[in-house]
Amino acid sequence: MTAEQNVVTIEGHKADKAEHEYLYRGISARPFKRQFNLADYVQVRSAAFENGLLKIELFREIPEAMKPRRIAINGAAASNVHQLEGKAA
């Protein structure tokens, strides 16, 4: 497995063992290659192969400059703010 900028590439192949001759082989043993595009700021944290399953842990870390932030609006004193009441139609 390789992880580049926004792409994770998973490659696999099974070692050739000509020890057995099979009449039927249900699962293919040919090599494969899959690529997955990742969203911005998503990185691979770890990968593990357990019980025949590949588990890839991803995390998303947004830079501080890109995170939304709350900005206070100054200039109006609380005594100058009036609440409007709506009339029922």
VOMIZA-707373 format. One record per atom (N, C-alpha, C, CB): atom name; residue number from 1; x, y, z; residue in one letter. Coordinates in Angstrom, 2 decimals, always signed. Glycine has a CB too. Example, Ala and Ser with C-alpha at 12.3 -4.5 7.8 and 13.67 -1.06 7.14 Angstrom:
# VOMIZA-707373
   a    k       c1       c2       c3  r
   N    1   +13.19    -5.69    +7.80  A
  CA    1   +12.30    -4.50    +7.80  A
   C    1   +13.20    -3.30    +7.80  A
  CB    1   +11.31    -4.47    +9.05  A
   N    2   +12.85    -2.25    +7.08  S
  CA    2   +13.67    -1.06    +7.14  S
   C    2   +12.90    +0.03    +7.87  S
  CB    2   +14.08    -0.60    +5.72  S
//
This chain:
# VOMIZA-707373
   a    k       c1       c2       c3  r
   N    1    +0.84    -1.16    +0.00  M
  CA    1    +0.00    +0.00    +0.00  M
   C    1    +0.89    +1.23    +0.00  M
  CB    1    -0.96    -0.01    +1.21  M
   N    2    +0.53    +2.21    -0.81  T
  CA    2    +1.24    +3.48    -0.83  T
   C    2    +0.22    +4.60    -0.69  T
  CB    2    +2.08    +3.65    -2.13  T
   N    3    +0.60    +5.62    +0.03  A
  CA    3    -0.26    +6.79    +0.22  A
   C    3    +0.49    +8.00    -0.29  A
  CB    3    -0.67    +6.96    +1.71  A
   N    4    -0.05    +8.62    -1.32  E
  CA    4    +0.52    +9.85    -1.84  E
   C    4    -0.44   +10.97    -1.53  E
  CB    4    +0.81    +9.75    -3.38  E
   N    5    -0.28   +12.12    -2.15  Q
  CA    5    -1.02   +13.33    -1.78  Q
   C    5    -2.49   +13.08    -1.45  Q
  CB    5    -0.92   +14.33    -2.89  Q
   N    6    -3.32   +12.79    -2.41  N
  CA    6    -4.74   +12.52    -2.15  N
   C    6    -5.16   +11.17    -2.71  N
  CB    6    -5.60   +13.62    -2.75  N
   N    7    -4.21   +10.25    -2.87  V
  CA    7    -4.50    +8.95    -3.47  V
   C    7    -3.88    +7.84    -2.62  V
  CB    7    -3.98    +8.89    -4.92  V
   N    8    -4.68    +6.81    -2.34  V
  CA    8    -4.18    +5.61    -1.67  V
   C    8    -4.21    +4.50    -2.71  V
  CB    8    -5.04    +5.24    -0.40  V
   N    9    -3.08    +3.83    -2.90  T
  CA    9    -2.98    +2.74    -3.87  T
   C    9    -2.72    +1.45    -3.11  T
  CB    9    -1.85    +3.02    -4.91  T
   N   10    -3.55    +0.44    -3.39  I
  CA   10    -3.43    -0.86    -2.75  I
   C   10    -3.12    -1.88    -3.83  I
  CB   10    -4.73    -1.25    -1.95  I
   N   11    -2.02    -2.60    -3.67  E
  CA   11    -1.61    -3.61    -4.64  E
   C   11    -1.42    -4.93    -3.91  E
  CB   11    -0.31    -3.19    -5.38  E
   N   12    -1.76    -6.00    -4.61  G
  CA   12    -1.58    -7.32    -4.01  G
   C   12    -1.32    -8.38    -5.05  G
  CB   12    -2.79    -7.69    -3.20  G
   N   13    -0.59    -9.40    -4.66  H
  CA   13    -0.36   -10.55    -5.53  H
   C   13    -0.09   -11.74    -4.64  H
  CB   13    +0.84   -10.30    -6.52  H
   N   14    -0.45   -12.88    -5.13  K
  CA   14    -0.26   -14.11    -4.38  K
   C   14    +0.95   -14.84    -4.94  K
  CB   14    -1.53   -15.01    -4.43  K
   N   15    +1.78   -15.34    -4.07  A
  CA   15    +2.98   -16.06    -4.52  A
   C   15    +2.56   -17.33    -5.25  A
  CB   15    +3.92   -16.40    -3.31  A
   N   16    +3.24   -17.61    -6.34  D
  CA   16    +2.94   -18.82    -7.11  D
   C   16    +3.48   -20.05    -6.39  D
  CB   16    +3.52   -18.73    -8.54  D
   N   17    +2.57   -20.95    -6.09  K
  CA   17    +2.96   -22.22    -5.49  K
   C   17    +2.36   -23.32    -6.36  K
  CB   17    +2.47   -22.33    -3.98  K
   N   18    +3.19   -23.99    -7.11  A
  CA   18    +2.72   -25.02    -8.02  A
   C   18    +2.71   -26.39    -7.36  A
  CB   18    +3.59   -25.05    -9.27  A
   N   19    +2.58   -26.42    -6.05  E
  CA   19    +2.60   -27.68    -5.32  E
   C   19    +1.30   -28.46    -5.49  E
  CB   19    +2.86   -27.42    -3.85  E
   N   20    +0.17   -27.74    -5.65  H
  CA   20    -1.13   -28.40    -5.73  H
   C   20    -1.76   -28.15    -7.09  H
  CB   20    -2.05   -27.91    -4.61  H
   N   21    -2.51   -29.12    -7.53  E
  CA   21    -3.29   -28.95    -8.74  E
   C   21    -4.76   -28.93    -8.35  E
  CB   21    -2.99   -30.09    -9.79  E
   N   22    -5.46   -27.86    -8.73  Y
  CA   22    -6.84   -27.68    -8.33  Y
   C   22    -7.78   -27.98    -9.50  Y
  CB   22    -7.07   -26.26    -7.82  Y
   N   23    -8.93   -28.59    -9.21  L
  CA   23    -9.97   -28.77   -10.22  L
   C   23   -10.75   -27.48   -10.38  L
  CB   23   -10.91   -29.93    -9.83  L
   N   24   -11.01   -26.81    -9.28  Y
  CA   24   -11.75   -25.55    -9.32  Y
   C   24   -11.21   -24.64    -8.23  Y
  CB   24   -13.29   -25.78    -9.13  Y
   N   25   -11.00   -23.41    -8.57  R
  CA   25   -10.49   -22.44    -7.61  R
   C   25   -11.51   -21.31    -7.52  R
  CB   25    -9.07   -21.90    -8.02  R
   N   26   -12.21   -21.19    -6.40  G
  CA   26   -13.30   -20.23    -6.25  G
   C   26   -12.83   -18.79    -6.18  G
  CB   26   -14.08   -20.55    -5.03  G
   N   27   -11.71   -18.55    -5.56  I
  CA   27   -11.18   -17.19    -5.41  I
   C   27    -9.99   -17.03    -6.34  I
  CB   27   -10.79   -16.89    -3.93  I
   N   28   -10.03   -15.99    -7.13  S
  CA   28    -8.96   -15.74    -8.07  S
   C   28    -7.67   -15.37    -7.34  S
  CB   28    -9.36   -14.64    -9.04  S
   N   29    -6.57   -15.80    -7.89  A
  CA   29    -5.26   -15.51    -7.28  A
   C   29    -4.46   -14.54    -8.13  A
  CB   29    -4.47   -16.79    -7.08  A
   N   30    -5.13   -13.81    -9.03  R
  CA   30    -4.38   -12.90    -9.90  R
   C   30    -4.03   -11.61    -9.14  R
  CB   30    -5.20   -12.56   -11.17  R
   N   31    -3.01   -10.93    -9.60  P
  CA   31    -2.63    -9.66    -8.94  P
   C   31    -3.71    -8.60    -9.15  P
  CB   31    -1.27    -9.15    -9.49  P
   N   32    -3.75    -7.64    -8.24  F
  CA   32    -4.73    -6.56    -8.36  F
   C   32    -4.10    -5.25    -7.92  F
  CB   32    -5.99    -6.87    -7.52  F
   N   33    -4.73    -4.16    -8.35  K
  CA   33    -4.29    -2.82    -7.97  K
   C   33    -5.53    -1.94    -7.93  K
  CB   33    -3.22    -2.25    -8.97  K
   N   34    -5.75    -1.28    -6.81  R
  CA   34    -6.90    -0.38    -6.65  R
   C   34    -6.39    +0.96    -6.14  R
  CB   34    -7.96    -0.98    -5.68  R
   N   35    -7.00    +2.03    -6.66  Q
  CA   35    -6.66    +3.37    -6.22  Q
   C   35    -7.90    +4.05    -5.68  Q
  CB   35    -6.02    +4.20    -7.36  Q
   N   36    -7.76    +4.73    -4.57  F
  CA   36    -8.86    +5.46    -3.95  F
   C   36    -8.45    +6.91    -3.78  F
  CB   36    -9.25    +4.83    -2.57  F
   N   37    -9.31    +7.81    -4.23  N
  CA   37    -9.07    +9.24    -4.05  N
   C   37    -9.57    +9.65    -2.68  N
  CB   37    -9.75   +10.07    -5.17  N
   N   38    -8.75   +10.40    -1.97  L
  CA   38    -9.12   +10.89    -0.64  L
   C   38    -9.53   +12.35    -0.73  L
  CB   38    -7.94   +10.73    +0.35  L
   N   39   -10.40   +12.76    +0.16  A
  CA   39   -10.82   +14.16    +0.24  A
   C   39    -9.64   +15.00    +0.73  A
  CB   39   -12.06   +14.33    +1.17  A
   N   40    -9.77   +16.30    +0.62  D
  CA   40    -8.72   +17.20    +1.09  D
   C   40    -8.52   +17.02    +2.59  D
  CB   40    -9.07   +18.67    +0.76  D
   N   41    -7.29   +17.09    +3.01  Y
  CA   41    -6.86   +17.03    +4.41  Y
   C   41    -7.13   +15.67    +5.06  Y
  CB   41    -7.57   +18.10    +5.20  Y
   N   42    -7.35   +14.61    +4.28  V
  CA   42    -7.50   +13.26    +4.82  V
   C   42    -6.18   +12.55    +4.63  V
  CB   42    -8.66   +12.48    +4.12  V
   N   43    -5.71   +11.92    +5.71  Q
  CA   43    -4.43   +11.21    +5.67  Q
   C   43    -4.61    +9.81    +6.23  Q
  CB   43    -3.34   +11.98    +6.46  Q
   N   44    -3.72    +8.90    +5.83  V
  CA   44    -3.74    +7.53    +6.33  V
   C   44    -3.00    +7.50    +7.65  V
  CB   44    -3.12    +6.54    +5.30  V
   N   45    -3.67    +7.02    +8.68  R
  CA   45    -3.04    +6.91   +10.00  R
   C   45    -2.34    +5.57   +10.16  R
  CB   45    -4.09    +7.10   +11.11  R
   N   46    -3.02    +4.46    +9.78  S
  CA   46    -2.41    +3.14    +9.91  S
   C   46    -3.13    +2.16    +9.00  S
  CB   46    -2.45    +2.65   +11.38  S
   N   47    -2.52    +0.98    +8.82  A
  CA   47    -3.13    -0.09    +8.04  A
   C   47    -2.76    -1.42    +8.69  A
  CB   47    -2.65    -0.05    +6.55  A
   N   48    -3.73    -2.35    +8.68  A
  CA   48    -3.50    -3.66    +9.28  A
   C   48    -4.25    -4.71    +8.47  A
  CB   48    -3.96    -3.69   +10.77  A
   N   49    -3.69    -5.90    +8.38  F
  CA   49    -4.32    -7.02    +7.69  F
   C   49    -4.59    -8.08    +8.73  F
  CB   49    -3.42    -7.57    +6.52  F
   N   50    -5.87    -8.26    +9.09  E
  CA   50    -6.24    -9.20   +10.15  E
   C   50    -7.40   -10.07    +9.67  E
  CB   50    -6.62    -8.45   +11.45  E
   N   51    -7.28   -11.36    +9.85  N
  CA   51    -8.35   -12.32    +9.51  N
   C   51    -8.82   -12.17    +8.07  N
  CB   51    -9.53   -12.14   +10.46  N
   N   52    -7.91   -11.90    +7.16  G
  CA   52    -8.26   -11.78    +5.76  G
   C   52    -8.86   -10.45    +5.35  G
  CB   52    -9.19   -12.85    +5.41  G
   N   53    -8.91    -9.49    +6.25  L
  CA   53    -9.46    -8.17    +5.94  L
   C   53    -8.40    -7.10    +6.09  L
  CB   53   -10.66    -7.86    +6.85  L
   N   54    -8.37    -6.19    +5.14  L
  CA   54    -7.46    -5.05    +5.21  L
   C   54    -8.20    -3.89    +5.87  L
  CB   54    -6.94    -4.65    +3.79  L
   N   55    -7.65    -3.38    +6.94  K
  CA   55    -8.26    -2.28    +7.67  K
   C   55    -7.33    -1.07    +7.55  K
  CB   55    -8.51    -2.65    +9.19  K
   N   56    -7.86    +0.03    +6.98  I
  CA   56    -7.09    +1.25    +6.81  I
   C   56    -7.75    +2.33    +7.64  I
  CB   56    -7.00    +1.67    +5.30  I
   N   57    -6.99    +2.91    +8.55  E
  CA   57    -7.52    +3.96    +9.42  E
   C   57    -7.14    +5.33    +8.84  E
  CB   57    -6.97    +3.81   +10.88  E
   N   58    -8.16    +6.13    +8.59  L
  CA   58    -7.97    +7.46    +8.03  L
   C   58    -8.34    +8.51    +9.07  L
  CB   58    -8.80    +7.65    +6.75  L
   N   59    -7.74    +9.68    +8.96  F
  CA   59    -8.17   +10.79    +9.81  F
   C   59    -8.12   +12.07    +9.00  F
  CB   59    -7.27   +10.90   +11.08  F
   N   60    -8.99   +12.98    +9.40  R
  CA   60    -9.09   +14.26    +8.70  R
   C   60    -8.64   +15.36    +9.64  R
  CB   60   -10.55   +14.53    +8.19  R
   N   61    -7.63   +16.08    +9.22  E
  CA   61    -7.08   +17.16   +10.04  E
   C   61    -7.12   +18.45    +9.22  E
  CB   61    -5.61   +16.84   +10.51  E
   N   62    -8.03   +19.33    +9.59  I
  CA   62    -8.18   +20.59    +8.89  I
   C   62    -7.25   +21.62    +9.52  I
  CB   62    -9.66   +21.08    +8.92  I
   N   63    -6.48   +22.34    +8.72  P
  CA   63    -5.58   +23.36    +9.28  P
   C   63    -6.39   +24.45   +10.00  P
  CB   63    -4.71   +23.98    +8.16  P
   N   64    -5.78   +25.05   +11.00  E
  CA   64    -6.46   +26.10   +11.78  E
   C   64    -6.97   +27.23   +10.89  E
  CB   64    -5.51   +26.66   +12.84  E
   N   65    -6.23   +27.57    +9.87  A
  CA   65    -6.62   +28.68    +8.99  A
   C   65    -7.89   +28.35    +8.21  A
  CB   65    -5.49   +29.01    +8.02  A
   N   66    -8.20   +27.06    +8.03  M
  CA   66    -9.37   +26.66    +7.25  M
   C   66   -10.60   +26.39    +8.12  M
  CB   66    -9.04   +25.43    +6.45  M
   N   67   -10.43   +26.33    +9.45  K
  CA   67   -11.55   +26.03   +10.33  K
   C   67   -12.46   +27.24   +10.47  K
  CB   67   -11.05   +25.58   +11.71  K
   N   68   -13.77   +27.01   +10.57  P
  CA   68   -14.67   +28.15   +10.79  P
   C   68   -14.43   +28.74   +12.17  P
  CB   68   -16.15   +27.71   +10.65  P
   N   69   -14.61   +30.03   +12.29  R
  CA   69   -14.40   +30.68   +13.58  R
   C   69   -15.50   +31.70   +13.81  R
  CB   69   -13.00   +31.36   +13.66  R
   N   70   -15.79   +31.97   +15.04  R
  CA   70   -16.83   +32.91   +15.43  R
   C   70   -16.22   +34.30   +15.54  R
  CB   70   -17.50   +32.48   +16.77  R
   N   71   -16.88   +35.28   +14.93  I
  CA   71   -16.40   +36.65   +14.95  I
   C   71   -17.46   +37.51   +15.62  I
  CB   71   -16.08   +37.17   +13.51  I
   N   72   -17.08   +38.21   +16.69  A
  CA   72   -18.01   +39.07   +17.42  A
   C   72   -18.25   +40.34   +16.61  A
  CB   72   -17.46   +39.40   +18.83  A
   N   73   -19.48   +40.80   +16.64  I
  CA   73   -19.84   +42.04   +15.94  I
   C   73   -19.91   +43.14   +16.97  I
  CB   73   -21.19   +41.90   +15.15  I
   N   74   -19.05   +44.14   +16.83  N
  CA   74   -19.00   +45.25   +17.76  N
   C   74   -19.66   +46.49   +17.14  N
  CB   74   -17.54   +45.56   +18.17  N
   N   75   -19.95   +47.48   +17.97  G
  CA   75   -20.46   +48.74   +17.44  G
   C   75   -21.86   +49.08   +17.92  G
  CB   75   -20.45   +48.69   +15.95  G
   N   76   -22.63   +48.15   +18.39  A
  CA   76   -23.99   +48.44   +18.88  A
   C   76   -24.05   +48.08   +20.36  A
  CB   76   -25.07   +47.64   +18.06  A
   N   77   -24.39   +49.07   +21.17  A
  CA   77   -24.54   +48.83   +22.60  A
   C   77   -25.83   +48.06   +22.84  A
  CB   77   -24.53   +50.16   +23.40  A
   N   78   -25.88   +47.30   +23.91  A
  CA   78   -27.06   +46.49   +24.21  A
   C   78   -28.29   +47.35   +24.44  A
  CB   78   -26.80   +45.62   +25.44  A
   N   79   -28.13   +48.59   +24.96  S
  CA   79   -29.28   +49.46   +25.21  S
   C   79   -29.86   +50.01   +23.91  S
  CB   79   -28.87   +50.61   +26.14  S
   N   80   -29.08   +50.05   +22.84  N
  CA   80   -29.55   +50.57   +21.56  N
   C   80   -30.25   +49.52   +20.69  N
  CB   80   -28.39   +51.15   +20.80  N
   N   81   -30.20   +48.24   +21.13  V
  CA   81   -30.78   +47.17   +20.35  V
   C   81   -32.24   +47.01   +20.76  V
  CB   81   -30.00   +45.86   +20.54  V
   N   82   -33.14   +47.02   +19.79  H
  CA   82   -34.57   +46.88   +20.05  H
   C   82   -35.05   +45.62   +19.36  H
  CB   82   -35.38   +48.13   +19.55  H
   N   83   -35.90   +44.90   +20.03  Q
  CA   83   -36.45   +43.68   +19.46  Q
   C   83   -37.79   +44.01   +18.82  Q
  CB   83   -36.59   +42.57   +20.53  Q
   N   84   -37.99   +43.56   +17.61  L
  CA   84   -39.25   +43.78   +16.92  L
   C   84   -40.22   +42.66   +17.24  L
  CB   84   -39.02   +43.89   +15.40  L
   N   85   -41.47   +43.01   +17.48  E
  CA   85   -42.47   +41.99   +17.75  E
   C   85   -43.33   +41.83   +16.51  E
  CB   85   -43.33   +42.35   +18.98  E
   N   86   -43.55   +40.58   +16.12  G
  CA   86   -44.36   +40.31   +14.94  G
   C   86   -45.82   +40.17   +15.34  G
  CB   86   -43.88   +39.04   +14.23  G
   N   87   -46.72   +40.60   +14.46  K
  CA   87   -48.15   +40.47   +14.70  K
   C   87   -48.63   +39.18   +14.04  K
  CB   87   -48.93   +41.71   +14.15  K
   N   88   -49.56   +38.50   +14.70  A
  CA   88   -50.14   +37.28   +14.15  A
   C   88   -51.06   +37.65   +13.00  A
  CB   88   -50.89   +36.48   +15.23  A
   N   89   -51.00   +36.92   +11.93  A
  CA   89   -51.84   +37.21   +10.76  A
   C   89   -53.21   +36.61   +10.89  A
  CB   89   -51.18   +36.72    +9.50  A
//
